[in-house]
Amino acid sequence: MNRRTLTLLVVVAAFTLSLTTALFAKDVTFTGKIGDSMCGLKHMMSDLSDKQCTEACVSKGAKYILADEAHKKVYGLSDQDKPKAFAGEAVVVKGSLEKDGKTIHVVSIEAAK
């Protein structure tokens, strides 16, 4: 096999792989509340609002999460900057579920209507 044919095969394989990944990694919509990894589905500091509790836990090292109370699931969020504006609030997150099934690769976050 000559060098030109090999290069062409590599380019075709890379294109096919990127196309396949794009087809299977479609963005989906998730709904829930922006919370923190320390509390999960239910905030532990009952004397604080959900927002205050989330901000307090994140300031102590917890990560922002999406708490889907309807399905009793907690999802990690790949982006830790976008959720700051929505701490403790109901949101719609658009993104794709990563291979671990526990983390959302965040594309956007909006307030729930």
MMTF fields as JSON, N, C-alpha, C and O atoms, coordinates in Angstrom:
{
  "mmtfVersion": "1.0.0",
  "mmtfProducer": "UNKNOWN",
  "numBonds": 451,
  "numAtoms": 452,
  "numGroups": 113,
  "numChains": 1,
  "numModels": 1,
  "chainsPerModel": [1],
  "groupsPerChain": [113],
  "chainIdList": ["A"],
  "bondAtomList": [4, 2, 8, 6, 12, 10, 16, 14, 20, 18, 24, 22, 28, 26, 32, 30, 36, 34, 40, 38, 44, 42, 48, 46, 52, 50, 56, 54, 60, 58, 64, 62, 68, 66, 72, 70, 76, 74, 80, 78, 84, 82, 88, 86, 92, 90, 96, 94, 100, 98, 104, 102, 108, 106, 112, 110, 116, 114, 120, 118, 124, 122, 128, 126, 132, 130, 136, 134, 140, 138, 144, 142, 148, 146, 152, 150, 156, 154, 160, 158, 164, 162, 168, 166, 172, 170, 176, 174, 180, 178, 184, 182, 188, 186, 192, 190, 196, 194, 200, 198, 204, 202, 208, 206, 212, 210, 216, 214, 220, 218, 224, 222, 228, 226, 232, 230, 236, 234, 240, 238, 244, 242, 248, 246, 252, 250, 256, 254, 260, 258, 264, 262, 268, 266, 272, 270, 276, 274, 280, 278, 284, 282, 288, 286, 292, 290, 296, 294, 300, 298, 304, 302, 308, 306, 312, 310, 316, 314, 320, 318, 324, 322, 328, 326, 332, 330, 336, 334, 340, 338, 344, 342, 348, 346, 352, 350, 356, 354, 360, 358, 364, 362, 368, 366, 372, 370, 376, 374, 380, 378, 384, 382, 388, 386, 392, 390, 396, 394, 400, 398, 404, 402, 408, 406, 412, 410, 416, 414, 420, 418, 424, 422, 428, 426, 432, 430, 436, 434, 440, 438, 444, 442, 448, 446],
  "bondOrderList": [1, 1, 1, 1, 1, 1, 1, 1, 1, 1, 1, 1, 1, 1, 1, 1, 1, 1, 1, 1, 1, 1, 1, 1, 1, 1, 1, 1, 1, 1, 1, 1, 1, 1, 1, 1, 1, 1, 1, 1, 1, 1, 1, 1, 1, 1, 1, 1, 1, 1, 1, 1, 1, 1, 1, 1, 1, 1, 1, 1, 1, 1, 1, 1, 1, 1, 1, 1, 1, 1, 1, 1, 1, 1, 1, 1, 1, 1, 1, 1, 1, 1, 1, 1, 1, 1, 1, 1, 1, 1, 1, 1, 1, 1, 1, 1, 1, 1, 1, 1, 1, 1, 1, 1, 1, 1, 1, 1, 1, 1, 1, 1],
  "groupList": [{"groupName": "MET", "atomNameList": ["N", "CA", "C", "O"], "elementList": ["N", "C", "C", "O"], "formalChargeList": [0, 0, 0, 0], "bondAtomList": [1, 0, 2, 1, 3, 2], "bondOrderList": [1, 1, 2], "singleLetterCode": "M", "chemCompType": "L-PEPTIDE LINKING"}, {"groupName": "ASN", "atomNameList": ["N", "CA", "C", "O"], "elementList": ["N", "C", "C", "O"], "formalChargeList": [0, 0, 0, 0], "bondAtomList": [1, 0, 2, 1, 3, 2], "bondOrderList": [1, 1, 2], "singleLetterCode": "N", "chemCompType": "L-PEPTIDE LINKING"}, {"groupName": "ARG", "atomNameList": ["N", "CA", "C", "O"], "elementList": ["N", "C", "C", "O"], "formalChargeList": [0, 0, 0, 0], "bondAtomList": [1, 0, 2, 1, 3, 2], "bondOrderList": [1, 1, 2], "singleLetterCode": "R", "chemCompType": "L-PEPTIDE LINKING"}, {"groupName": "THR", "atomNameList": ["N", "CA", "C", "O"], "elementList": ["N", "C", "C", "O"], "formalChargeList": [0, 0, 0, 0], "bondAtomList": [1, 0, 2, 1, 3, 2], "bondOrderList": [1, 1, 2], "singleLetterCode": "T", "chemCompType": "L-PEPTIDE LINKING"}, {"groupName": "LEU", "atomNameList": ["N", "CA", "C", "O"], "elementList": ["N", "C", "C", "O"], "formalChargeList": [0, 0, 0, 0], "bondAtomList": [1, 0, 2, 1, 3, 2], "bondOrderList": [1, 1, 2], "singleLetterCode": "L", "chemCompType": "L-PEPTIDE LINKING"}, {"groupName": "VAL", "atomNameList": ["N", "CA", "C", "O"], "elementList": ["N", "C", "C", "O"], "formalChargeList": [0, 0, 0, 0], "bondAtomList": [1, 0, 2, 1, 3, 2], "bondOrderList": [1, 1, 2], "singleLetterCode": "V", "chemCompType": "L-PEPTIDE LINKING"}, {"groupName": "ALA", "atomNameList": ["N", "CA", "C", "O"], "elementList": ["N", "C", "C", "O"], "formalChargeList": [0, 0, 0, 0], "bondAtomList": [1, 0, 2, 1, 3, 2], "bondOrderList": [1, 1, 2], "singleLetterCode": "A", "chemCompType": "L-PEPTIDE LINKING"}, {"groupName": "PHE", "atomNameList": ["N", "CA", "C", "O"], "elementList": ["N", "C", "C", "O"], "formalChargeList": [0, 0, 0, 0], "bondAtomList": [1, 0, 2, 1, 3, 2], "bondOrderList": [1, 1, 2], "singleLetterCode": "F", "chemCompType": "L-PEPTIDE LINKING"}, {"groupName": "SER", "atomNameList": ["N", "CA", "C", "O"], "elementList": ["N", "C", "C", "O"], "formalChargeList": [0, 0, 0, 0], "bondAtomList": [1, 0, 2, 1, 3, 2], "bondOrderList": [1, 1, 2], "singleLetterCode": "S", "chemCompType": "L-PEPTIDE LINKING"}, {"groupName": "LYS", "atomNameList": ["N", "CA", "C", "O"], "elementList": ["N", "C", "C", "O"], "formalChargeList": [0, 0, 0, 0], "bondAtomList": [1, 0, 2, 1, 3, 2], "bondOrderList": [1, 1, 2], "singleLetterCode": "K", "chemCompType": "L-PEPTIDE LINKING"}, {"groupName": "ASP", "atomNameList": ["N", "CA", "C", "O"], "elementList": ["N", "C", "C", "O"], "formalChargeList": [0, 0, 0, 0], "bondAtomList": [1, 0, 2, 1, 3, 2], "bondOrderList": [1, 1, 2], "singleLetterCode": "D", "chemCompType": "L-PEPTIDE LINKING"}, {"groupName": "GLY", "atomNameList": ["N", "CA", "C", "O"], "elementList": ["N", "C", "C", "O"], "formalChargeList": [0, 0, 0, 0], "bondAtomList": [1, 0, 2, 1, 3, 2], "bondOrderList": [1, 1, 2], "singleLetterCode": "G", "chemCompType": "PEPTIDE LINKING"}, {"groupName": "ILE", "atomNameList": ["N", "CA", "C", "O"], "elementList": ["N", "C", "C", "O"], "formalChargeList": [0, 0, 0, 0], "bondAtomList": [1, 0, 2, 1, 3, 2], "bondOrderList": [1, 1, 2], "singleLetterCode": "I", "chemCompType": "L-PEPTIDE LINKING"}, {"groupName": "CYS", "atomNameList": ["N", "CA", "C", "O"], "elementList": ["N", "C", "C", "O"], "formalChargeList": [0, 0, 0, 0], "bondAtomList": [1, 0, 2, 1, 3, 2], "bondOrderList": [1, 1, 2], "singleLetterCode": "C", "chemCompType": "L-PEPTIDE LINKING"}, {"groupName": "HIS", "atomNameList": ["N", "CA", "C", "O"], "elementList": ["N", "C", "C", "O"], "formalChargeList": [0, 0, 0, 0], "bondAtomList": [1, 0, 2, 1, 3, 2], "bondOrderList": [1, 1, 2], "singleLetterCode": "H", "chemCompType": "L-PEPTIDE LINKING"}, {"groupName": "GLN", "atomNameList": ["N", "CA", "C", "O"], "elementList": ["N", "C", "C", "O"], "formalChargeList": [0, 0, 0, 0], "bondAtomList": [1, 0, 2, 1, 3, 2], "bondOrderList": [1, 1, 2], "singleLetterCode": "Q", "chemCompType": "L-PEPTIDE LINKING"}, {"groupName": "GLU", "atomNameList": ["N", "CA", "C", "O"], "elementList": ["N", "C", "C", "O"], "formalChargeList": [0, 0, 0, 0], "bondAtomList": [1, 0, 2, 1, 3, 2], "bondOrderList": [1, 1, 2], "singleLetterCode": "E", "chemCompType": "L-PEPTIDE LINKING"}, {"groupName": "TYR", "atomNameList": ["N", "CA", "C", "O"], "elementList": ["N", "C", "C", "O"], "formalChargeList": [0, 0, 0, 0], "bondAtomList": [1, 0, 2, 1, 3, 2], "bondOrderList": [1, 1, 2], "singleLetterCode": "Y", "chemCompType": "L-PEPTIDE LINKING"}, {"groupName": "PRO", "atomNameList": ["N", "CA", "C", "O"], "elementList": ["N", "C", "C", "O"], "formalChargeList": [0, 0, 0, 0], "bondAtomList": [1, 0, 2, 1, 3, 2], "bondOrderList": [1, 1, 2], "singleLetterCode": "P", "chemCompType": "L-PEPTIDE LINKING"}],
  "groupTypeList": [0, 1, 2, 2, 3, 4, 3, 4, 4, 5, 5, 5, 6, 6, 7, 3, 4, 8, 4, 3, 3, 6, 4, 7, 6, 9, 10, 5, 3, 7, 3, 11, 9, 12, 11, 10, 8, 0, 13, 11, 4, 9, 14, 0, 0, 8, 10, 4, 8, 10, 9, 15, 13, 3, 16, 6, 13, 5, 8, 9, 11, 6, 9, 17, 12, 4, 6, 10, 16, 6, 14, 9, 9, 5, 17, 11, 4, 8, 10, 15, 10, 9, 18, 9, 6, 7, 6, 11, 16, 6, 5, 5, 5, 9, 11, 8, 4, 16, 9, 10, 11, 9, 3, 12, 14, 5, 5, 8, 12, 16, 6, 6, 9],
  "groupIdList": [1, 2, 3, 4, 5, 6, 7, 8, 9, 10, 11, 12, 13, 14, 15, 16, 17, 18, 19, 20, 21, 22, 23, 24, 25, 26, 27, 28, 29, 30, 31, 32, 33, 34, 35, 36, 37, 38, 39, 40, 41, 42, 43, 44, 45, 46, 47, 48, 49, 50, 51, 52, 53, 54, 55, 56, 57, 58, 59, 60, 61, 62, 63, 64, 65, 66, 67, 68, 69, 70, 71, 72, 73, 74, 75, 76, 77, 78, 79, 80, 81, 82, 83, 84, 85, 86, 87, 88, 89, 90, 91, 92, 93, 94, 95, 96, 97, 98, 99, 100, 101, 102, 103, 104, 105, 106, 107, 108, 109, 110, 111, 112, 113],
  "secStructList": [7, 7, 2, 2, 2, 2, 2, 2, 2, 2, 2, 2, 2, 2, 2, 2, 2, 2, 2, 2, 2, 2, 2, 2, 1, 7, 7, 3, 3, 3, 3, 3, 3, 3, 3, 3, 6, 6, 6, 6, 6, 1, 7, 1, 7, 6, 6, 1, 7, 2, 2, 2, 2, 2, 2, 2, 2, 2, 2, 6, 6, 7, 7, 3, 3, 3, 3, 3, 6, 6, 6, 6, 3, 3, 3, 3, 3, 1, 7, 1, 1, 4, 4, 4, 4, 4, 5, 6, 1, 3, 3, 3, 3, 3, 3, 3, 3, 7, 6, 6, 1, 1, 3, 3, 3, 3, 3, 3, 3, 3, 3, 7, 7],
  "xCoordList": [0.846, 0.0, 0.903, 1.815, 0.626, 1.476, 1.024, -0.052, 1.851, 1.632, 0.347, -0.372, 0.061, -1.132, -2.403, -3.346, -2.436, -3.605, -3.791, -4.916, -2.716, -2.785, -3.311, -4.134, -2.836, -3.308, -4.797, -5.534, -5.234, -6.649, -7.488, -8.557, -7.029, -7.759, -7.868, -8.913, -6.811, -6.828, -7.828, -8.586, -7.838, -8.767, -10.212, -11.067, -10.494, -11.847, -12.269, -13.407, -11.366, -11.685, -11.972, -12.915, -11.187, -11.397, -12.726, -13.443, -13.064, -14.331, -15.494, -16.472, -15.397, -16.456, -16.643, -17.775, -15.567, -15.642, -16.29, -17.126, -15.924, -16.511, -17.992, -18.785, -18.37, -19.77, -20.574, -21.677, -20.037, -20.709, -20.89, -21.962, -19.87, -19.952, -21.016, -21.784, -21.078, -22.067, -23.483, -24.404, -23.663, -24.994, -25.481, -26.667, -24.587, -24.992, -24.992, -25.607, -24.341, -24.267, -25.238, -24.833, -26.514, -27.504, -27.849, -27.886, -28.1, -28.484, -29.909, -30.793, -30.102, -31.41, -31.715, -30.846, -32.947, -33.365, -33.575, -34.236, -33.009, -33.167, -33.81, -33.482, -34.708, -35.32, -35.071, -34.934, -35.015, -34.794, -34.381, -34.663, -33.71, -33.219, -31.707, -31.115, -31.09, -29.643, -29.396, -29.838, -28.686, -28.353, -26.862, -26.07, -26.492, -25.074, -24.838, -25.74, -23.618, -23.273, -23.259, -23.324, -23.178, -23.18, -24.597, -24.769, -25.592, -26.977, -27.725, -28.543, -27.462, -28.165, -29.605, -29.864, -30.552, -31.963, -32.626, -33.571, -32.153, -32.81, -31.784, -30.787, -32.05, -31.14, -31.187, -32.255, -30.011, -29.9, -30.039, -30.406, -29.754, -29.833, -31.231, -31.459, -32.15, -33.552, -33.794, -34.828, -32.866, -33.024, -32.625, -32.792, -32.099, -31.688, -32.576, -33.169, -32.666, -33.376, -32.537, -31.357, -33.149, -32.404, -31.193, -30.113, -31.38, -30.277, -29.157, -27.989, -29.507, -28.498, -27.76, -26.543, -28.486, -27.877, -26.909, -25.781, -27.362, -26.511, -25.234, -24.136, -25.379, -24.207, -23.261, -22.042, -23.821, -22.99, -22.21, -21.018, -22.868, -22.198, -21.126, -20.042, -21.43, -20.454, -19.244, -18.112, -19.476, -18.355, -17.443, -16.286, -17.981, -17.2, -16.632, -16.093, -16.754, -16.128, -17.068, -16.612, -18.372, -19.326, -19.395, -18.99, -19.904, -20.072, -21.547, -22.421, -21.823, -23.199, -23.695, -22.952, -24.95, -25.576, -26.976, -27.492, -27.57, -28.975, -29.71, -29.447, -30.625, -31.435, -32.776, -33.61, -32.973, -34.216, -35.109, -35.083, -35.898, -36.737, -37.807, -38.167, -38.32, -39.372, -38.91, -39.686, -37.647, -37.099, -36.127, -35.508, -36.003, -35.107, -33.678, -33.047, -33.176, -31.823, -31.036, -31.583, -29.754, -28.834, -27.803, -27.181, -27.628, -26.665, -25.565, -25.845, -24.327, -23.228, -23.311, -23.911, -22.718, -22.723, -21.293, -20.445, -21.027, -19.676, -19.234, -18.048, -20.167, -19.879, -20.242, -21.388, -19.298, -19.554, -19.719, -19.881, -19.681, -19.873, -21.322, -21.875, -21.943, -23.322, -24.316, -25.232, -24.188, -25.181, -25.172, -26.159, -24.094, -23.997, -25.191, -25.724, -25.604, -26.707, -28.059, -29.029, -28.132, -29.408, -29.434, -30.299, -28.517, -28.431, -29.785, -30.395, -30.254, -31.509, -32.756, -33.86, -32.625, -33.776, -34.107, -33.257, -35.374, -35.822, -35.301, -35.429, -34.713, -34.079, -34.354, -34.839, -34.023, -33.985, -32.542, -32.003, -31.917, -30.537, -30.55, -31.149, -29.894, -29.733, -28.311, -27.363, -28.172, -26.855, -26.964, -28.036, -25.862, -25.861, -25.342, -24.478, -25.886, -25.463, -24.153, -24.046, -23.157, -21.862, -21.933, -22.913, -20.903, -20.887, -21.131, -21.664, -20.746, -20.934, -22.406, -22.752, -23.274, -24.701, -25.042, -26.192, -24.052, -24.26, -23.927, -24.179, -23.367, -22.901, -23.477, -23.461, -23.984, -24.515, -23.432, -22.894, -23.128, -22.245, -23.142, -23.959, -22.996, -23.908, -23.657, -22.529, -24.763, -24.731, -25.337, -24.785, -26.489, -27.134, -27.973, -28.379, -28.218, -29.093, -30.013, -29.565, -31.32, -32.304, -33.23, -33.418, -33.806, -34.808, -36.016, -36.418, -36.592, -37.791, -38.972, -39.051, -39.873, -41.045, -42.228, -43.308],
  "yCoordList": [-1.162, 0.0, 1.241, 1.367, 2.138, 3.326, 4.39, 4.296, 5.369, 6.41, 7.2, 7.537, 7.492, 8.275, 7.511, 8.09, 6.226, 5.395, 5.301, 5.383, 5.132, 5.052, 6.358, 6.338, 7.478, 8.782, 8.948, 9.434, 8.552, 8.639, 7.762, 8.184, 6.563, 5.671, 6.267, 6.162, 6.876, 7.505, 8.658, 8.795, 9.474, 10.609, 10.117, 10.666, 9.102, 8.545, 7.935, 8.114, 7.227, 6.619, 7.7, 7.563, 8.759, 9.847, 10.542, 10.862, 10.778, 11.405, 10.514, 10.998, 9.228, 8.285, 8.244, 8.227, 8.229, 8.211, 9.477, 9.402, 10.639, 11.891, 11.966, 12.48, 11.471, 11.458, 10.526, 10.873, 9.361, 8.399, 8.972, 8.833, 9.609, 10.222, 11.304, 11.396, 12.113, 13.178, 12.619, 13.203, 11.515, 10.923, 10.357, 10.454, 9.775, 9.133, 10.083, 9.768, 11.21, 12.151, 13.306, 14.468, 12.996, 14.037, 14.722, 14.099, 16.017, 16.77, 16.411, 16.252, 16.291, 15.998, 17.076, 17.869, 17.095, 18.057, 17.356, 16.32, 17.927, 17.418, 18.527, 19.701, 18.172, 19.171, 18.822, 17.652, 19.833, 19.629, 20.937, 22.015, 20.83, 22.019, 21.963, 20.891, 23.135, 23.207, 23.113, 23.957, 22.075, 21.846, 21.637, 22.119, 20.906, 20.666, 19.199, 18.495, 18.752, 17.342, 16.915, 15.72, 17.848, 17.5, 17.122, 16.164, 17.857, 17.614, 16.649, 15.86, 16.699, 15.817, 16.248, 17.408, 15.315, 15.595, 16.479, 17.203, 16.432, 17.18, 18.006, 17.483, 19.298, 20.191, 19.9, 19.706, 19.874, 19.499, 20.674, 20.483, 21.886, 23.053, 23.664, 24.56, 23.172, 23.575, 25.042, 25.598, 25.674, 27.081, 28.02, 29.235, 27.463, 28.258, 27.943, 26.867, 28.876, 28.612, 27.638, 27.431, 27.045, 26.138, 26.843, 26.262, 28.087, 28.861, 29.058, 28.826, 29.487, 29.728, 28.446, 28.461, 27.344, 26.065, 25.625, 25.22, 25.709, 25.323, 26.16, 25.62, 27.464, 28.345, 28.062, 28.095, 27.787, 27.487, 26.192, 26.134, 25.162, 23.872, 23.98, 23.416, 24.709, 24.878, 25.668, 25.392, 26.639, 27.408, 26.541, 26.887, 25.402, 24.476, 23.31, 22.358, 23.389, 22.377, 21.448, 20.644, 21.537, 20.7, 21.187, 22.309, 20.345, 20.687, 20.935, 20.382, 21.771, 21.962, 20.679, 20.005, 20.353, 19.164, 19.538, 20.613, 18.638, 18.762, 17.721, 16.525, 18.161, 17.252, 17.057, 17.962, 15.867, 15.521, 14.802, 13.576, 15.582, 15.033, 14.095, 13.124, 14.374, 13.546, 12.11, 11.169, 11.945, 10.611, 10.133, 9.077, 10.921, 10.586, 10.325, 9.342, 11.248, 11.113, 12.393, 13.496, 12.211, 13.335, 13.202, 12.152, 14.264, 14.274, 15.285, 16.41, 14.891, 15.829, 16.708, 16.32, 17.876, 18.798, 19.078, 19.432, 18.916, 19.12, 20.573, 20.85, 21.483, 22.915, 23.389, 23.244, 23.94, 24.426, 25.948, 26.51, 26.623, 28.071, 28.453, 29.32, 27.816, 28.156, 27.956, 28.768, 26.924, 26.713, 27.768, 27.894, 28.525, 29.518, 30.462, 30.775, 30.909, 31.873, 31.263, 31.992, 29.936, 29.258, 28.452, 27.593, 28.71, 27.939, 27.878, 28.912, 26.654, 26.445, 26.597, 26.43, 26.907, 27.168, 25.986, 25.146, 25.945, 24.954, 25.367, 26.525, 24.414, 24.711, 23.632, 22.542, 23.984, 23.044, 23.045, 24.085, 21.865, 21.72, 20.978, 19.909, 21.537, 20.854, 20.351, 21.072, 19.103, 18.507, 17.03, 16.532, 16.331, 14.887, 14.178, 14.684, 13.01, 12.208, 11.531, 10.86, 11.712, 11.109, 9.603, 9.097, 8.897, 7.429, 6.859, 5.757, 7.597, 7.088, 7.072, 6.449, 7.744, 7.775, 8.648, 8.684, 9.351, 10.152, 11.621, 12.434, 11.965, 13.33, 13.864, 13.186, 15.089, 15.739, 16.66, 17.516, 16.462, 17.398, 18.589, 18.488, 19.688, 20.836, 21.65, 22.04, 21.901, 22.815, 24.142, 25.202, 24.089, 25.312, 25.017, 23.881, 26.073, 26.002, 27.22, 28.351, 26.959, 28.038, 27.84, 26.719, 28.927, 28.831, 28.069, 28.268, 27.204, 26.459, 27.423, 28.372, 27.167, 28.031, 27.455, 28.046],
  "zCoordList": [0.0, 0.0, 0.0, 0.817, -0.927, -0.996, 0.012, 0.601, 0.185, 1.194, 0.929, 1.87, -0.307, -0.655, -0.309, 0.23, -0.61, -0.287, 1.221, 1.715, 1.938, 3.391, 3.993, 4.909, 3.48, 3.962, 3.697, 4.555, 2.526, 2.171, 3.093, 3.533, 3.391, 4.297, 5.705, 6.348, 6.167, 7.497, 7.524, 8.485, 6.497, 6.425, 6.383, 7.078, 5.59, 5.491, 6.833, 7.265, 7.48, 8.775, 9.817, 10.595, 9.846, 10.803, 10.554, 11.503, 9.296, 8.948, 9.365, 9.935, 9.087, 9.45, 10.966, 11.449, 11.703, 13.157, 13.693, 14.594, 13.162, 13.642, 13.29, 14.079, 12.141, 11.734, 12.632, 13.055, 12.923, 13.798, 15.191, 15.781, 15.723, 17.053, 17.068, 18.026, 16.041, 15.97, 15.909, 16.481, 15.234, 15.132, 16.459, 16.776, 17.229, 18.474, 19.666, 20.685, 19.582, 20.695, 20.478, 20.497, 20.272, 20.04, 21.348, 22.41, 21.248, 22.426, 22.829, 21.987, 24.125, 24.695, 25.731, 26.092, 26.2, 27.194, 28.529, 28.601, 29.581, 30.94, 31.767, 31.59, 32.656, 33.524, 34.982, 35.339, 35.804, 37.23, 37.866, 37.343, 39.001, 39.709, 39.788, 39.912, 39.715, 39.913, 41.417, 42.197, 41.79, 43.187, 43.326, 42.516, 44.371, 44.617, 44.939, 45.392, 44.699, 44.882, 46.344, 46.633, 47.254, 48.671, 49.129, 49.884, 48.683, 49.107, 48.185, 48.658, 46.901, 45.96, 45.743, 45.423, 45.914, 45.64, 46.692, 46.379, 47.92, 48.993, 49.765, 50.263, 49.851, 50.57, 52.064, 52.645, 52.666, 54.075, 55.03, 56.189, 54.566, 55.447, 55.327, 54.515, 56.136, 56.022, 56.373, 56.0, 57.078, 57.432, 56.292, 56.402, 55.197, 54.037, 52.839, 52.765, 51.91, 50.653, 49.824, 50.107, 48.804, 47.922, 47.318, 47.218, 46.922, 46.328, 47.341, 47.029, 48.557, 49.585, 49.955, 50.134, 50.07, 50.417, 49.316, 49.596, 48.066, 46.936, 46.916, 46.787, 47.042, 47.018, 48.187, 48.023, 49.358, 50.523, 50.314, 50.613, 49.806, 49.584, 48.502, 48.642, 47.417, 46.34, 46.846, 46.446, 47.713, 48.251, 49.119, 49.357, 49.594, 50.419, 49.606, 50.171, 48.271, 47.42, 46.674, 45.861, 46.928, 46.18, 44.737, 44.432, 43.86, 42.442, 42.148, 42.816, 41.14, 40.69, 40.036, 39.323, 40.285, 39.699, 39.203, 39.51, 38.438, 38.09, 38.91, 38.778, 39.755, 40.568, 39.869, 39.836, 39.313, 38.625, 39.635, 39.741, 40.373, 41.43, 40.895, 41.56, 39.7, 39.112, 38.882, 39.046, 38.502, 38.222, 39.305, 39.173, 40.371, 41.49, 41.018, 41.406, 40.154, 39.615, 39.838, 39.847, 40.013, 40.143, 39.028, 38.872, 38.26, 37.164, 37.454, 37.869, 37.24, 37.273, 36.037, 35.036, 36.101, 34.968, 34.534, 35.353, 33.235, 32.72, 32.849, 33.028, 32.761, 32.844, 34.252, 34.68, 34.953, 36.307, 36.358, 37.441, 35.201, 35.168, 34.883, 35.559, 33.887, 33.511, 34.653, 34.785, 35.482, 36.548, 37.648, 38.374, 37.794, 38.875, 38.891, 39.956, 37.735, 37.629, 37.994, 38.201, 38.075, 38.302, 39.602, 39.771, 40.509, 41.753, 42.455, 42.731, 42.745, 43.452, 42.611, 43.13, 41.336, 40.475, 39.567, 39.273, 39.128, 38.149, 36.778, 36.38, 36.061, 34.778, 33.741, 34.044, 32.509, 31.397, 30.917, 30.538, 30.935, 30.487, 29.166, 29.056, 28.167, 26.886, 26.811, 27.123, 26.393, 26.282, 25.996, 25.653, 26.136, 25.897, 27.14, 27.856, 27.37, 28.507, 28.151, 27.124, 29.008, 28.744, 28.967, 29.513, 28.547, 28.583, 29.969, 30.1, 31.01, 32.373, 32.789, 33.793, 32.036, 32.341, 33.536, 33.973, 34.067, 35.274, 35.089, 35.978, 33.951, 33.72, 32.416, 31.389, 32.473, 31.279, 30.715, 31.417, 29.431, 28.727, 28.36, 27.445, 29.054, 28.963, 27.707, 27.407, 26.968, 25.828, 26.258, 25.966, 26.96, 27.441, 28.677, 28.925, 29.443, 30.611, 30.552, 30.365, 30.717, 30.733, 31.917, 32.39, 32.392, 33.454, 32.921, 31.775, 33.739, 33.343, 33.293, 34.073, 32.374, 32.222, 32.949, 32.934]
}
